[in-house]
Structure formats: structure tokens, C-alpha cells
Amino acid sequence: MGHQPIMPLRVATRGRTASATGTTARTGDGARRRGPCRPLRAVRAGRYRRSVVVAVMESYALLARRVGAAPARLGRTRLVAVDGPSGAGKSWFTARLADALAGLPNSARPAVVHTDDLLEGWADQFTFWQRLEEGVLAPVRAGRGGEYRRFSWVRREFLPRPVPVPVSPVLLLEGVSAARATAAPELSLAVYVTAPAQLRLTRAVARDGPGILPELRRWHAGERAHFTADRTADRADLVVDGAPELPHDRARYYLRRGRPAVPAYDAGHDHTDHVRF
């Protein structure tokens, strides 16, 4: 699945940021956005050559078309996993992608499964997968609708009424470890959403209250160990900035992170501003 060459909108190196060259940036769907951009003097001088990270703006509409053109690998269903640490912005990204998929011609809104709904409490951080496999993945793989019971974090038990998962061309699976290595052969797209640790902690506390801090810190430690061992971000088809600083229409666009396809900037060399991921 190819990508159009697009203008880099942000170049960051080990926590330092420089603006992209020019005053106009091209988004992933071909639209032009204008903004105050300054030349990458520091990058081209070679000071940031070791760790250049480029963020480019892409549209959910373009990504939805990319998903629609991808091969189905879970039976006749395209399974899209949106992974990343808690508080990174996975739910937001998944909802916007679902909106875009629903907007495709002759398309309905895709089924969405949040892995948090399948966990049996804090201790079930990664061991829920068999429950997901039996209730959802296996039936969908066989061309049948699946179902699961949602866990109530208030009652500390699974609710009796099952949640149906209809057979559809696309199934969105959102949550920590959704794109784990064992699932990779059946994924049509693996997305990894990332954000700074302190911001993720702040978001979680704002949402659920400070009482979750002891469990949340253990959860974060488990995430770090899992993502290091699983190499999820390295294997992902798409790495998304869940804490973008660049102003943009968040309902229509996201920022994709990655390394430029051109060589690292060297002193005295001028490279093209268009990159392909």
C-alpha cells in the first residue's frame, strides 16, 4: 500500500524541534495547508543528524481508503489494530478512523472492539487474548458474527448481556497489545499511537481520578515491558503522534511519525523536502 509524497511538517530530534522548510505543506490527501515555517538551518548544518524524526499530516479519509484497499487476512475481514500505551489517544484515533470508514461509498460504520472491555480487572492486562480469540476473532475468521461480555470496572464483574460483533468488511480492535506479534499475520493494518509518559498519566488521572494511581503505575510498567519485548512500534505500519503540537483539524487529520526516506542531513547538503514513508 503506497503513500503519496508529502511535506514534512515537523522535525524533532531527541526532544528538540525544528520547523519544516517553506510556507506551505501538503497533506496526505493532496490539500495544501499554510503555516509559519522556517528553514531547517540546524538540521542542514548537521547538528541534528543522529536522530531525525519527521511528522507528516495525513487525512483519515486517505487512511480509510488505504484500509479499504488492503487485503483481508482475518477470513474476509480486514482487521485493523490500534495499539499503544494507555492515555496515548488510541480511542480518539479509532473513533475518527471509524467515521472515515463509514464515509466511504457504500460503506457502513465498522465494528469496534475495545480490549479494555474484555479485561477482567487490572491483573488481566495481557492474558485476556484467549477470551477475545474465542468470542470474536475465531467466529469472524469463519465468517460468523461474534460476541463478548463487557467487564464492568465499577461492579468488578462481567455484565450478563453479550455485546454482538457483526461480520463486516473491517473490524477495528483498539487497546493495549491489540497489535501484538502473535496477531500480526491476520492484521491488515497495525497502528501504534504514542504520547509522552507524563501527559498520558495526566490524561488517565483526569479521566478516572487519582485513586487509580497505584494500579496505573503498575500498568504502565507492564506496558513498557510488553512493548519492549514485542517491538510493537517497530513492526507497526503506522505510528501516530497522540500529542501533536502542530495546529490542525483533529477530526480530519492526524500526524504520522517516522524517519525520513532521504539520508540523514549532512552539513553542506540540501535534500528534498518531500519524503515517502
Sequence and secondary structure as in RCSB ss.txt:
>XXXX:A:sequence
MGHQPIMPLRVATRGRTASATGTTARTGDGARRRGPCRPLRAVRAGRYRRSVVVAVMESYALLARRVGAAPARLG
RTRLVAVDGPSGAGKSWFTARLADALAGLPNSARPAVVHTDDLLEGWADQFTFWQRLEEGVLAPVRAGRGGEYRR
FSWVRREFLPRPVPVPVSPVLLLEGVSAARATAAPELSLAVYVTAPAQLRLTRAVARDGPGILPELRRWHAGERA
HFTADRTADRADLVVDGAPELPHDRARYYLRRGRPAVPAYDAGHDHTDHVRF
>XXXX:A:secstr
     B   EEEETTEEEE SSSEEE TTS EEE      HHHHTTTTTTS EEEEEEEHHHHHHHHHHS   BT
TBEEEEEE STTSSHHHHHHHHHHHHHTSTT    EEEEGGGT  STT SSTTHHHHIIIIIHHHHTTS EEEEE
EETTTTEEEEEEEEE   SEEEEESTTTT GGGGGGEEEEEEEE  HHHHHHHHHHHH GGGHHHHHHHHHHHHH
HHHHHTHHHH SEEEESS  S   TTTEEEEEE  SS    TT    S B  
